[in-house]
Amino acid sequence: MLTLTQNTKPPTQKRVRTPTLIQMEAVECGAASLGIILGYYHRFVPLPELRKVCGVSRDGSKASNVLKAARTYGLTAKGFKKSLEHVKTLNPPFIILWEFCHFLVVEGFGRNCVYLNDPATGPRKISLEEFSQGYTGVVLVMEPGSEFQKEGKKTSIISSLNNRFKTSQNSILFSLLVGLILTFPRLIVPIFSQVFVDKILIEDYHYWLRPMLLAMVITAIVQGLLARLQLKVLRRLLVKLSVSMSGQFVWHILRLPVGFYAQRFSGEISDRAQLNDRVADVISGRLATTVIDVIMMGLYALLMFTYDALLTTITILFASFNFIALQYLSRNRTDANISLAQEYGKVAGTAIGGIQSIETIKASGLESDLFTRFAGYYTKALNAQQKLGVQTQILNALPNLLTALATASILLIGGLRVIKGELTIGMLIAYQLLTSSFLKPINELINFGSTLQELEADINRLDDVLQNPIDEEATRQTHQFARPINNDPLTSDSFKLQGHVEFRNISFGYSRLESSLIEDFNLIIKPGQRIALVGTSGSGKSTIAKLACGLYVPWEGEILFDGIPRSQIPRAVLANSLAMVEQDIFLFAGTIRENLTLWDTTIPELDLVKSATDAAIHESILFQPKGYDAQLSEG
């Protein structure tokens, strides 16, 4: 409920920083905004849970539902109607309704600017004039109440990666061990340079030349063999991770409830499946080699200190500037990468969905509307990419600049120390090689920091799917078989229902916080009967059919087949007795036989022909080249 009064306070310029929580779909803005407020008060709740508590439906979530959800977590939540001047007096953070169609969080007000945390884009700053144009006057204020409890912790990329490492720990540890051994031949190379300059060239120890060349050849061979072994292990790790992650992801997708797909782009979900290969590539390649580089940096630093402490301090100082720059830009880059990944996902989803519905679009003359929608999403994606590109260019240029400055400083100071006799020429050359080897992993580490932020965005999109609970219907196993109306025991052997269907006092809706769409519905269908449900669009005709098929679960009442509650019937029996023809059909790429049997090679040919004959398509199939083995294109 929206209230119109509240005690006013002096205007405040305070600004708070709230955690980033990017919505996966446009309808999630209310749930994501609530998650941001909860996270600020150290109560971390997964977005799938927030969707459920906020009653997010195909139409989004109402402000009243967001307030109700906030109270279930112990927050004191109230809605207000506030003018622009009065909203400045509120203590941030709070939620506002933006342009009557979007919820976002206000972090505070600055001089002629407003700091926002937008679930669609992440934190951003806008002018006060722009804020006044989008602000609708509706404010949701939430603060911890007496029953509020801090709970959970923010999901980090480390914990997400650990879950993916569980089945590959041995391969990763072996790769790290090989990489650690590989560092020792690399540490010897600068020593060879020092010995060659100081002993062979300057002190004329010519008899050392052949043994040293032999040692260098052996070192190179060992280094090459170890590098080859490491790459071989990492390549196998890539295949293993890609197969296991993709398999788990697809397995989970196929077992999610229908409601998950009702509010998302199907094309965008399929686009996420490809992210598993990209994540596996980073984990098995860049991540493993970066961990090895960190170990090498420590060993290089220790060896450099044995040469000259002053030069080493200067080198480490320049290297630290890189990390400071990365840390400074880290939050903005992470948020920008998450937003960028989401925007490009919507671009892919719009394109794929449009192509799948191309006949409807052409028949309705909606090509321009589809292009406008695609162009809108693509423009938002390009804007997000451009925003990220500026920071990326800074991070790419900074390591090269600092490396050049570090090299010049070492040559200058090192040359002076050689003149004073504190270093030899060979030691300076060896130290220069060590510095180069030390800074190279630093630069790679900085670049990997950018990759890690992109990886976090990809993992967030994958975890959004994996964190959703699977459909209970997909895992239901019934071991006690009841008796149908005809009193014959219903077992897996009987495998067929008689066809008596009863809806008994059924109530159902798409949001628990809204009134039900179907209320106290009763219907009996006898075997052989045909029933037509007539009503306006959106009245629930298709919903009744989906309830019968188990795609949705009734809020109240029960559905019976042959007098047996649906929950007590084995899933295999239901699948063999119940079929649903959707309004839109879809054919898989493959033969007619594969589409009719769904790749089940155990179905007898006679049963296949009989089914096609009953459907009056047998003759049409025989007219096709190769008959049942004729190829069909997707769609």
C-alpha angles and dihedrals in degrees: 000000000000117000124198103209138061135154108270123226132199112282112272131205092196117137126196130193116231128192119263118250114171118205116234094208134023093248091061098068094104093048092045092049090053089049090054092052092047091048091052088058090046098256106125116195125176115247094239089059091047090052090056096045092047091050094236109191135170087287096050124241132307123234090243090055092051089052091049090050092049091054091054088063093051099262122140100233128184135166123224141183104225135174119230092258093050095046089063089065093062120101110244145267103061137139124249133188107243120207090338091282110065139052122215139162125251112215095185147291128277133180103311091334140088126215113220136181103208116193088211098054110007127242116348141159124231135178121265089243092056090047092053090053095053099034112101099189096251113124130180111202118195130180133167112274131201092276095047116119131189107236142165127008135255112274109247129198089241093062091045091052092047090059089055093046096058096093095040105044095117093052092048094048091048091050091050091049092052090047091051091052088047091062094067097065088049091053091054095057096075089049089056089054092051093049092047094052101037101035108025103032103030104027093034098234092159094162088067092063101082096045090048093050089049091050090049092052092049091048091051092050093049091047092051094048093049092048091051091050091049093050091048092053092046091050091054090046089054092054093046095049093044093051096044096044095044091045093050091046096050091043089054094045092054090054099048118112119260091248089070091062095040092073100038140068107259089210091053091052092051088048089058091059089067090057090075091071091050093049091047090050092053094045096048096039121024097023096051094045091046092056088052090048090055090054090048091051091058092050092046091050092052092050091046091054089057088060101043130341095200095053091045091052090052091049093049090047092057090045091052090058088065092055092046090054091048092049092048092054096034100096095046093045093049092050092044092050092050091049092045093052091049094049093050089047089057090048090054092044093051093048095047093043091049093051091048089054096039094125093055091044093051094043090052095042092239098139092112092049092051091048091048091052092046092047091050094054092042092052091052089050092050091049090052090048092049091050090051093044094067092057091043092055090051092052092046094050099040098066092052091049094048092045090054091048091048092050092049092048093050093049091048098045093034091052091053090050090050090052089051090050095244091118134028123230090247091052091051092050091047090048091050089055091048091050091051091049090047096049095045093067088044090057091045089049091052090050090047089054087064090046090050091056090052088047090054090055091052093047091050090057091048094046090050086068098038094049092058111097115246121246112276088219090062093058100033114127120184115200100170110068116208126210120258125222093278089058094237111135111258109227137150087266094060088048095174137088122216095230106252108142127185131182107199119194093325120186123178143157138167095243126040090209093057131065115276120268092213118037127190093337118182127184136157121199117187124208110282095017123128118212127192118200111207125193147115123291111286094018093120106263095132090039090062090054092047091050089054091051092049096246088125129029118227118242091219136006129028141260118227131197115197087348094304122116110248092238091062097053118093112253091232090057092050092049090051094046105036129060134172129202111206124214088248122044127208129199124204122227104262142068126322088247092055092049093050095045097031089232093305102144093184093073109107119241091236092057091049093051092045092052092048090048092051089051090049093237100104095094092047091052092052090055089060119093106268091007111228090009094059114126121247125199122231116277 
